[in-house]
Amino acid sequence: MTNMQQPVADLNNALQRIHREWDQVRSGWTDQVAAHFESESWSPTREQAEKTLGKLSEVAAVIDDVKRKVRDL
């Protein structure tokens, strides 16, 4: 049985990477289009991804716990 926390960690690492990439892009993109993209696309997407990651982490913990309990039967 595999540990469900690894995919969560992988997703978290990917999210951190895209944050860093966006920060680099945003530092050189300062017009109104950038501000619109950030407020209408990037920020809502980032917030949803972070919420999803939190819930996925909770689900993964439950799955790992159930796997342990089944294995110990």
C-alpha positions as CSV (number, residue, x, y, z in Angstrom):
1,M,0.0,0.0,0.0
2,T,1.3,3.5,-0.8
3,N,1.4,6.5,1.4
4,M,-1.3,9.0,0.2
5,Q,0.7,11.9,1.7
6,Q,3.3,11.7,-1.1
7,P,1.0,12.9,-3.9
8,V,-0.1,15.7,-1.5
9,A,3.5,16.7,-1.0
10,D,4.1,16.6,-4.7
11,L,1.1,18.9,-5.4
12,N,2.3,21.2,-2.7
13,N,5.8,21.4,-4.2
14,A,4.2,22.1,-7.6
15,L,2.1,24.9,-6.1
16,Q,5.1,26.4,-4.5
17,R,7.0,26.3,-7.8
18,I,4.2,28.0,-9.7
19,H,4.0,30.7,-7.0
20,R,7.8,31.4,-7.5
21,E,7.3,31.4,-11.3
22,W,4.4,33.8,-11.0
23,D,6.4,36.1,-8.7
24,Q,9.1,36.3,-11.3
25,V,6.7,37.0,-14.1
26,R,4.8,39.6,-12.1
27,S,7.9,41.5,-11.2
28,G,8.4,42.4,-14.8
29,W,4.8,42.6,-15.9
30,T,3.3,45.8,-14.4
31,D,0.6,47.0,-16.7
32,Q,-3.2,47.0,-16.3
33,V,-3.5,43.6,-18.1
34,A,-1.2,42.1,-15.4
35,A,-3.3,43.5,-12.6
36,H,-6.5,42.3,-14.2
37,F,-5.0,38.8,-14.8
38,E,-3.8,38.7,-11.2
39,S,-7.1,39.7,-9.7
40,E,-9.4,37.8,-12.0
41,S,-7.4,34.7,-12.8
42,W,-4.3,34.1,-10.8
43,S,-5.5,35.0,-7.3
44,P,-8.8,33.0,-7.4
45,T,-7.0,30.0,-9.0
46,R,-4.3,30.2,-6.3
47,E,-6.8,30.4,-3.5
48,Q,-8.8,27.5,-4.8
49,A,-5.7,25.4,-5.3
50,E,-4.6,26.1,-1.7
51,K,-8.1,25.2,-0.4
52,T,-8.1,22.0,-2.5
53,L,-4.6,21.1,-1.3
54,G,-5.8,21.4,2.3
55,K,-8.8,19.2,1.8
56,L,-6.8,16.7,-0.2
57,S,-4.4,16.5,2.7
58,E,-7.2,15.8,5.1
59,V,-8.6,13.1,2.8
60,A,-5.1,11.5,2.4
61,A,-4.7,11.4,6.1
62,V,-8.0,9.6,6.5
63,I,-7.1,7.1,3.7
64,D,-3.7,6.4,5.3
65,D,-5.4,5.9,8.6
66,V,-7.9,3.4,7.2
67,K,-5.1,1.6,5.4
68,R,-3.3,1.2,8.7
69,K,-6.4,-0.1,10.4
70,V,-7.2,-2.6,7.7
71,R,-3.6,-3.8,7.6
72,D,-3.6,-4.3,11.4
73,L,-6.8,-6.5,11.3
